Amino acid sequence: MSPSVPLQEMIRAIRSARTQCEERGVIQRECAAIRAQFRQSDNGGRSHNLAKLLYVHMLGYPAHFGQMECVRMIASPRYSEKRVGYLGAMMLLDEKQDASLLITNSIKNDLSHSNQYVQSLALCTLACMGSAEMCRDLAPEIDRLLRASNSYIKKKAALCAVHIVRKVHDLGELFTPAARSLLAEKNHGVLHGAVVLITELCERNQETLERFRKTVPDLVQIMKGLVISGYSPEHDVAGISDPFLQVRILRLLRILGRNNEGASDAMNDLLAQVATNTDSTKTVGNAVLYETVLTVLHIKSESGLRVLAVNILGRFLLNNDRNIRYIAMISLQKIVGTDHNAVQRHRGTIVDCLKDQDASVKRRALDLSLALVSASNVRSMMKELLLFLSSCPPELRAQAASGTHTDETVPNLIQLITNASELHCYTVHKLYRALLTDISQQSLVQVACWCIGEYGDLLLRGECQETEPVQVTEDDVLDALETVLQSHMSSPATRGFALTATMKLSTRITDNVDRIRSIVSIYGSCIDVELQQRAVEYNALFRKYDHMRAAVLERMPVIEKNSPGHTNGESTGEPIKDIQTLKVKQGEPLLPQQPANQVLTLTQMHVELSYLIFSAAPTVQVYEKAGVALTLSCEKQSDSGLTVTLTASNSTDSDISSFTLQAAVPKSVQLHMKAPSGDSLPARGAAKVTQMVVLNNPNKVGLTHTHPQSCDSQSHVSQDQ
């Protein structure tokens, strides 16, 4: 191939290559010819050769040997060579290359060139690949061009200033006065560059943000002019006047109005006008409306305006474009916590999106539907959600679960089911059917196993007013749980739910207790330690403590969730880790670290005894906060008697007077509290207060599921000065 081959012919030769090896041969020959011409001092086709080299670079082949040629061509007085040289610099050079520093002086000279197009080339190159050193050296030149009379140059200079501010944050103060003056321009390109520059300055400096809040009226006036302006062929896009500038102004207003009532009030009327006058039948109009909604939701806007914004998102849900529906649900998901009632008005439309054919839209609709579940709509929402889970393909359900599952999903759903007592029968029937259909969705399987264990008797009755009754036998239920236990898809946690459900069914069925005992005994030698421990404890219930099994496995009480990890003194339903351990759970004081003359109340000091409560237990420290420590030691007196010694001490610098201890036990347990050794706690542990408590459990009733409804009083420690 001769050195004078035109660019078009080289491209044709490369495209006609039948193999990659043939293509490499063509490019290697051409690159060799280009190198030879670069070495010639008198080369009239430099721009032609560099253009060919840039095409080779775009194909992914090495072209670094053309960097110095770019530097020489940028310094050329000819515009045709400068143009290709600057293009080559933007493609072949970056701030990590030493050669980039060599063009700094050429760019500085071209920024002062009499030809606006040469100035534009220099501005574009600096904005594309200017290093921090180049930006510091050339920033004064850019500030000068921002004040030029040529609108074309001011537009390019504004965008170049954005790059400089991103590279060197300290230079933002240099461009602030010029950026403020650019808002008075009539040229849309200059306004667009000015708004982008001001946005960058405000995001990086709080003082600059406060200064530009004074420009909100000017921005509002510019935006109004765009909204009410007539048809302009130069700026019209699908009937919207310069939507690009509108979007940029709305984003800047969002920043200026955040956490500022004055600025927010100044733009409320404008946002209402944009929201009501923008055409929503075109994608361009929807883009402007979407930015308007985001601005309304991020500033201190009026309540009516926020409702209008949510209604716009509701209209987006009815759009035929799935992308618009998708972003609408993402936005609603972000605001459902703050504007829950406004989002609830569109619950029907959101639920309808569960039937969409697009999997990503379904997933977002499922997230939003779960967030809208409340006590008032739980009945209808549960029906819709269960219908969705039962109708969509298994792989889609698994995909949806993977996108929405969190550590709180299962306990939150269990709490929701527990509190809705009127839906227990309906829920256990629906979840049982879902379990038979698919066991790949672990979260749903765990909840289904829990419900079958708790409400298995309701399932076996076959009576349910809200769904078609299905006759289910004891063997059918046990077969379903065994399938979960034996499936390779079941995680260890899911097997734990299934094993506990199987054990609980031993008190809810009559004819298959031996089969349950056999299933449980198999897992006594399971390789999973947690599952093995559960099975060993459950086997102990069958063998040695069968008389207590019904009490230990009774139905869980209503869970009143107070805070993470606290349940108002009620049993959490956790598996018994060690049947010979005295369990103590304590909550946090309402007034932590208060002085001794304040009232200190434990919201929870719930002593939970296992069903071997009357075996020997060591001394346990159950409370230590604000200088007060409380220890508990147990001593076995008989098969049904236990003596508990409570010891309190005070490590603060002040004495505590009127100190009392109170305890709560189930009504089936007899409690006798002897007189304390004193009613004051001396400072710095000088003396301790002890009190004996005698417990009698003649019926040997398990205390695992103690809850406030069955207690004489709430446990607490009080101290007064």
URNOR-V405611 format. One record per helix or strand. SS is the DSSP state (~ for helix, > for strand). FROM is the first residue (numbers start at 1). TO is the last residue. Records with the same first field share a line. If there is no record, write none. Layout:
SS: FROM-TO + FROM-TO
This chain:
~: 7-15 + 20-39 + 46-58 + 64-74 + 79-92 + 98-111 + 116-129 + 132-146 + 151-167 + 169-182 + 188-204 + 206-228 + 243-257 + 261-277 + 283-298 + 303-316 + 322-335 + 340-344 + 347-355 + 359-371 + 378-391 + 394-404 + 409-419 + 421-437 + 442-461 + 474-486 + 492-505 + 513-525 + 529-543 + 546-552 + 683-685 + 708-710
>: 236-237 + 240-241 + 563-563 + 566-566 + 583-586 + 589-589 + 602-602 + 605-608 + 620-625 + 628-636 + 641-650 + 656-662 + 666-666 + 670-673 + 681-681 + 689-696 + 711-711 + 716-720
